[in-house]
Amino acid sequence: MNDYPRGYAGAQTMDMSVDAGLRGFMLGVYNKLGVGLIVSGLLAMATSQVPAVRDLMFATQALPDGRVVATGLTMLGMIVQFAPIVLLFGSMFFMKNPSARGASLLYWAVVGSIGASLGLVLLIYTGQSVATTFFVTAAAFGGLSLFGYTTKKDLSAIGSFLIMGVIGLIIAMVVNMFMQSEALMYAISAAGVLIFSGLIAWDTQRLKATYYALGGNEQGMAVATSFGALSLYINFINLFQFLLMFLGQRE
């Protein structure tokens, strides 16, 4: 996913003039992202609030006051939880020359699996804190993406640093699965907020460069719209989840 426009990031000057084509392209990306977030929210509500679906995905416990909280994942829940990683890594091998349809199917498959797994978030945190964190994330995303869209500074140099940061986060999270250190988890969350904030701005600018590099190729832009929405969607969801560590109130 991150490879498709890598050669373009910096191929054009970032001093972009007003361009109706660019606006239309970016609007297509943001629209697909917005619909993806809505679909994710609906799926999260279904897997957390519909008992028949919830019990297929999560092990739960009823509290004396009637609330239901998650205590773990079922086998199906684990499959759904890891499905996005499998899909993304699989696409690196099986989508060397992606079609517009293939890129769109990948996007919706990732959105669907992540959305379903987010039901766990609604079973762990209070609805009010989830809603507050979502709006904070949306506001931060809007500001960061606007910065990436409007800045004249070339952000391509920070891309490799941010990707290495993501790899470091994954390693640290795996280590903490065994250590179960709350202090390390907070440190990971703080680093995650910074890294994915940077990725939002970087990916937005990279999408602009991709648009100009494609030179009006409709097939290429259709693919780039789906991959661009996928990159920004993953950045948004990760920023949201890391912010929940600081703003979320547990059930």
Secondary structure as a PSIPRED ss2 file (coil, helix, strand):
# PSIPRED VFORMAT (PSIPRED V4.0)

   1 M C   1.000  0.000  0.000
   2 N C   1.000  0.000  0.000
   3 D C   1.000  0.000  0.000
   4 Y C   1.000  0.000  0.000
   5 P C   1.000  0.000  0.000
   6 R H   0.000  1.000  0.000
   7 G H   0.000  1.000  0.000
   8 Y H   0.000  1.000  0.000
   9 A C   1.000  0.000  0.000
  10 G C   1.000  0.000  0.000
  11 A C   1.000  0.000  0.000
  12 Q C   1.000  0.000  0.000
  13 T C   1.000  0.000  0.000
  14 M C   1.000  0.000  0.000
  15 D C   1.000  0.000  0.000
  16 M C   1.000  0.000  0.000
  17 S C   1.000  0.000  0.000
  18 V C   1.000  0.000  0.000
  19 D C   1.000  0.000  0.000
  20 A H   0.000  1.000  0.000
  21 G H   0.000  1.000  0.000
  22 L H   0.000  1.000  0.000
  23 R H   0.000  1.000  0.000
  24 G H   0.000  1.000  0.000
  25 F H   0.000  1.000  0.000
  26 M H   0.000  1.000  0.000
  27 L H   0.000  1.000  0.000
  28 G H   0.000  1.000  0.000
  29 V H   0.000  1.000  0.000
  30 Y H   0.000  1.000  0.000
  31 N H   0.000  1.000  0.000
  32 K H   0.000  1.000  0.000
  33 L H   0.000  1.000  0.000
  34 G H   0.000  1.000  0.000
  35 V H   0.000  1.000  0.000
  36 G H   0.000  1.000  0.000
  37 L H   0.000  1.000  0.000
  38 I H   0.000  1.000  0.000
  39 V H   0.000  1.000  0.000
  40 S H   0.000  1.000  0.000
  41 G H   0.000  1.000  0.000
  42 L H   0.000  1.000  0.000
  43 L H   0.000  1.000  0.000
  44 A H   0.000  1.000  0.000
  45 M H   0.000  1.000  0.000
  46 A H   0.000  1.000  0.000
  47 T H   0.000  1.000  0.000
  48 S H   0.000  1.000  0.000
  49 Q H   0.000  1.000  0.000
  50 V C   1.000  0.000  0.000
  51 P H   0.000  1.000  0.000
  52 A H   0.000  1.000  0.000
  53 V H   0.000  1.000  0.000
  54 R H   0.000  1.000  0.000
  55 D H   0.000  1.000  0.000
  56 L H   0.000  1.000  0.000
  57 M H   0.000  1.000  0.000
  58 F E   0.000  0.000  1.000
  59 A E   0.000  0.000  1.000
  60 T E   0.000  0.000  1.000
  61 Q E   0.000  0.000  1.000
  62 A E   0.000  0.000  1.000
  63 L C   1.000  0.000  0.000
  64 P C   1.000  0.000  0.000
  65 D C   1.000  0.000  0.000
  66 G C   1.000  0.000  0.000
  67 R C   1.000  0.000  0.000
  68 V E   0.000  0.000  1.000
  69 V E   0.000  0.000  1.000
  70 A E   0.000  0.000  1.000
  71 T E   0.000  0.000  1.000
  72 G E   0.000  0.000  1.000
  73 L E   0.000  0.000  1.000
  74 T C   1.000  0.000  0.000
  75 M H   0.000  1.000  0.000
  76 L H   0.000  1.000  0.000
  77 G H   0.000  1.000  0.000
  78 M H   0.000  1.000  0.000
  79 I H   0.000  1.000  0.000
  80 V H   0.000  1.000  0.000
  81 Q H   0.000  1.000  0.000
  82 F H   0.000  1.000  0.000
  83 A H   0.000  1.000  0.000
  84 P H   0.000  1.000  0.000
  85 I H   0.000  1.000  0.000
  86 V H   0.000  1.000  0.000
  87 L H   0.000  1.000  0.000
  88 L H   0.000  1.000  0.000
  89 F H   0.000  1.000  0.000
  90 G H   0.000  1.000  0.000
  91 S H   0.000  1.000  0.000
  92 M H   0.000  1.000  0.000
  93 F H   0.000  1.000  0.000
  94 F H   0.000  1.000  0.000
  95 M C   1.000  0.000  0.000
  96 K C   1.000  0.000  0.000
  97 N C   1.000  0.000  0.000
  98 P C   1.000  0.000  0.000
  99 S C   1.000  0.000  0.000
 100 A H   0.000  1.000  0.000
 101 R H   0.000  1.000  0.000
 102 G H   0.000  1.000  0.000
 103 A H   0.000  1.000  0.000
 104 S H   0.000  1.000  0.000
 105 L H   0.000  1.000  0.000
 106 L H   0.000  1.000  0.000
 107 Y H   0.000  1.000  0.000
 108 W H   0.000  1.000  0.000
 109 A H   0.000  1.000  0.000
 110 V H   0.000  1.000  0.000
 111 V H   0.000  1.000  0.000
 112 G H   0.000  1.000  0.000
 113 S H   0.000  1.000  0.000
 114 I H   0.000  1.000  0.000
 115 G H   0.000  1.000  0.000
 116 A H   0.000  1.000  0.000
 117 S H   0.000  1.000  0.000
 118 L C   1.000  0.000  0.000
 119 G H   0.000  1.000  0.000
 120 L H   0.000  1.000  0.000
 121 V H   0.000  1.000  0.000
 122 L H   0.000  1.000  0.000
 123 L H   0.000  1.000  0.000
 124 I H   0.000  1.000  0.000
 125 Y E   0.000  0.000  1.000
 126 T C   1.000  0.000  0.000
 127 G H   0.000  1.000  0.000
 128 Q H   0.000  1.000  0.000
 129 S H   0.000  1.000  0.000
 130 V H   0.000  1.000  0.000
 131 A H   0.000  1.000  0.000
 132 T H   0.000  1.000  0.000
 133 T H   0.000  1.000  0.000
 134 F H   0.000  1.000  0.000
 135 F H   0.000  1.000  0.000
 136 V H   0.000  1.000  0.000
 137 T H   0.000  1.000  0.000
 138 A H   0.000  1.000  0.000
 139 A H   0.000  1.000  0.000
 140 A H   0.000  1.000  0.000
 141 F H   0.000  1.000  0.000
 142 G H   0.000  1.000  0.000
 143 G H   0.000  1.000  0.000
 144 L H   0.000  1.000  0.000
 145 S H   0.000  1.000  0.000
 146 L H   0.000  1.000  0.000
 147 F H   0.000  1.000  0.000
 148 G H   0.000  1.000  0.000
 149 Y H   0.000  1.000  0.000
 150 T H   0.000  1.000  0.000
 151 T C   1.000  0.000  0.000
 152 K C   1.000  0.000  0.000
 153 K C   1.000  0.000  0.000
 154 D C   1.000  0.000  0.000
 155 L C   1.000  0.000  0.000
 156 S H   0.000  1.000  0.000
 157 A H   0.000  1.000  0.000
 158 I H   0.000  1.000  0.000
 159 G H   0.000  1.000  0.000
 160 S H   0.000  1.000  0.000
 161 F H   0.000  1.000  0.000
 162 L H   0.000  1.000  0.000
 163 I H   0.000  1.000  0.000
 164 M H   0.000  1.000  0.000
 165 G H   0.000  1.000  0.000
 166 V H   0.000  1.000  0.000
 167 I H   0.000  1.000  0.000
 168 G H   0.000  1.000  0.000
 169 L H   0.000  1.000  0.000
 170 I H   0.000  1.000  0.000
 171 I H   0.000  1.000  0.000
 172 A H   0.000  1.000  0.000
 173 M H   0.000  1.000  0.000
 174 V H   0.000  1.000  0.000
 175 V H   0.000  1.000  0.000
 176 N H   0.000  1.000  0.000
 177 M H   0.000  1.000  0.000
 178 F H   0.000  1.000  0.000
 179 M H   0.000  1.000  0.000
 180 Q C   1.000  0.000  0.000
 181 S C   1.000  0.000  0.000
 182 E H   0.000  1.000  0.000
 183 A H   0.000  1.000  0.000
 184 L H   0.000  1.000  0.000
 185 M H   0.000  1.000  0.000
 186 Y H   0.000  1.000  0.000
 187 A H   0.000  1.000  0.000
 188 I H   0.000  1.000  0.000
 189 S H   0.000  1.000  0.000
 190 A H   0.000  1.000  0.000
 191 A H   0.000  1.000  0.000
 192 G H   0.000  1.000  0.000
 193 V H   0.000  1.000  0.000
 194 L H   0.000  1.000  0.000
 195 I H   0.000  1.000  0.000
 196 F H   0.000  1.000  0.000
 197 S H   0.000  1.000  0.000
 198 G H   0.000  1.000  0.000
 199 L H   0.000  1.000  0.000
 200 I H   0.000  1.000  0.000
 201 A H   0.000  1.000  0.000
 202 W H   0.000  1.000  0.000
 203 D H   0.000  1.000  0.000
 204 T H   0.000  1.000  0.000
 205 Q H   0.000  1.000  0.000
 206 R H   0.000  1.000  0.000
 207 L H   0.000  1.000  0.000
 208 K H   0.000  1.000  0.000
 209 A H   0.000  1.000  0.000
 210 T H   0.000  1.000  0.000
 211 Y H   0.000  1.000  0.000
 212 Y H   0.000  1.000  0.000
 213 A H   0.000  1.000  0.000
 214 L H   0.000  1.000  0.000
 215 G C   1.000  0.000  0.000
 216 G C   1.000  0.000  0.000
 217 N C   1.000  0.000  0.000
 218 E H   0.000  1.000  0.000
 219 Q H   0.000  1.000  0.000
 220 G H   0.000  1.000  0.000
 221 M H   0.000  1.000  0.000
 222 A H   0.000  1.000  0.000
 223 V H   0.000  1.000  0.000
 224 A H   0.000  1.000  0.000
 225 T H   0.000  1.000  0.000
 226 S H   0.000  1.000  0.000
 227 F H   0.000  1.000  0.000
 228 G H   0.000  1.000  0.000
 229 A H   0.000  1.000  0.000
 230 L H   0.000  1.000  0.000
 231 S H   0.000  1.000  0.000
 232 L H   0.000  1.000  0.000
 233 Y H   0.000  1.000  0.000
 234 I H   0.000  1.000  0.000
 235 N H   0.000  1.000  0.000
 236 F H   0.000  1.000  0.000
 237 I H   0.000  1.000  0.000
 238 N H   0.000  1.000  0.000
 239 L H   0.000  1.000  0.000
 240 F H   0.000  1.000  0.000
 241 Q H   0.000  1.000  0.000
 242 F H   0.000  1.000  0.000
 243 L H   0.000  1.000  0.000
 244 L H   0.000  1.000  0.000
 245 M H   0.000  1.000  0.000
 246 F H   0.000  1.000  0.000
 247 L H   0.000  1.000  0.000
 248 G C   1.000  0.000  0.000
 249 Q C   1.000  0.000  0.000
 250 R E   0.000  0.000  1.000
 251 E C   1.000  0.000  0.000
